[in-house]
């Protein structure tokens, strides 16, 4: 038995897709195991309107703090777990300071709300009306009712149209917004 197997540390757990929170929730009941599964909540314009989504910050992964000699088997064979991440057969721990920094970035909440905004110069797609599906560039942010002016190219020329922000799809990704902070 290696010395590292006797010391509790944070490890990365790989799960089935979209099952991170389920696996982490089931692992909470294991003795000597602490889990951390950061998730983000964001609103996104879809073709059916604005919809709230909750997703793992790291899709298919979460963190577990345990002593390998005591809990590795229980963690490895938990429901929805594919494996505990290793390199060349050796478990690789995540430093405590990395988890502390991540928790600070998440403001010590398990689900952080992220606002994906639109700004001048962004490429967007219209989701309603006769120009549905056309892509354009945001030209100006307008006051009142969260409206934007979008430059669209149709009929051989550029035209400016004003639309509510709720009627456009943006190409911004919530994880990129988190990373940009």
N, C-alpha and C positions, 0 to 999 in steps of 0.2 A: 504494500500500500504506500502510495506517495504521500509526502508531507502535505501537499496542496489538497488532498482529499479529506483532510481533517480540519481544514480551516473554512469557515463559512464565507461565501463570496457571492457576488452577483454574476449570473450567467444568462446568456441569451437563449430563449426557448423558441424553436420553430414550430409553427402550428399549421393546421389545414387552413386554406384561404377563408377569410371572414370569420374565423373561429377564435381569434386571439382572446377576446373578452370572455368567451365561454370557458376556454381552457384555464385562463387565469382565475376565473370565478370558482371553478371546481378545485383548483389548487390551493385556494385560501384555506380549505379545511385540512390540509396536510400539516402534521406537526413539524415545526422547525423550518417551514417554508414561508417566505414573504414574497408577494408578487407585486409587480408594478407594470401596468398596462396603460400607457398614456394614449388617449384618444382625442380626436378633434371633432367639433360640431360646427357645421357651416351650412349656410343657405346658398342654394344654387338655382339659377333660373333653368328650368327645363321646358320642354315643349308644352307641358301641362301647367306651367306657372312656377312660382318659387316653391322649393321643397327643401326641408331640413334633412341633412345627412349626418350620421355619426360614423366615423371610420377610425381605425387604428392609426396612430401617428407613423408606426412602422408596420405596414401590412404584413401579416403572417408571422409577426414576432412580438414577444414581450420579454420582460426581465423577471428572473426569479432569484431570490437570495436564499441559499441553503448550503449545508455541508454535504459534499458529494458522498462521503462514506456512509452517511445516515439516510439521505433522501434522494440520491440520484435515480435509483430504480423507480421510486414512486413518481418522481417528476417525469422521467422518460416514458413511463407507461400510463400516464394520465390520459384521459379522453381528449381527443383532438390534437394531441402533441405528436409531431413527426419525429423530432429529436431535440436534444440539447446541443447547441452549436459547438463544434470542436474543430480543431485544425490538426490533421494528421493523427487523429485518435486521442489527442490531448485536449481536455477541457480548457477553454480559455475564459478567464474571468474578465468582467468589466470593472474597472476601478470605481470605488465608492464615490469619488469626486465627480465622475461622469454622470452617475445616477443623480447625485445632489444637484449638479448643474442643470440636468434635464428637468428635475422636479421644480427648480427655481424658474426655468423658462416656461414651464407649464403652470406657474403660479400656484403650486401645491394643490392642484385639482386634478382629478383623473380624466375629466372631459373638459377641454378648453374650447371656448367659442372663438372661432376665427372668422373675421369679416373679410370677404373677398370683394374688394371694391373695383370700380372702373375709373380710369383716368384718361385724360386727353392723349390720343395716340394709340390707344388699345384697339385691337381688332375684335369686332363683335359680330354676332349673327342675329338677325331679327327673327323672332319666334311667332309673331302673329301678323295678321293683316295681309294685304295683297302682295307685299314684298317679303313675305315669310321665306326664310332660307337664304336670303341675300346677305352677304358679308360686307362690312364697311369698317371705316375707321372713325373713332370718336373724335369729333372736331371741337366740341365745346360742352362744358357742363353747364346746364341751365338751372335757374332757380325755380322753385315751385314744382311740387309733385314729383320730385326726383326725375327730371327729364334730361335727356342728352341730345345733342345734335350729332348725327352720324352722316358721314360722306359715303354715299353709295354710288357705285358705277353701274348704270343700266341705261339702255337705249343709246349707247355709244357716248355717254358723257357722265360727268360726276354731278350728282344731285345731293343737296343737303336736306335731310329729313329730321324732324324732331319726334322723339319717341320716349315713352316712359322707361325708366331703367328696368322695370319688371318685365319688359317685353324683349329683352336682349339676353343673349348667352355670351358670356365672356370666356376667353381662353385661359384666364388665370386659374391656377391650381392652388387649393388651400395649403398644401404642404410647401409649395414655393413661397407663399405668403409668410408662413412660419419661418422658413429658412432665411428670408430677407430681413428679418428683424435683427 
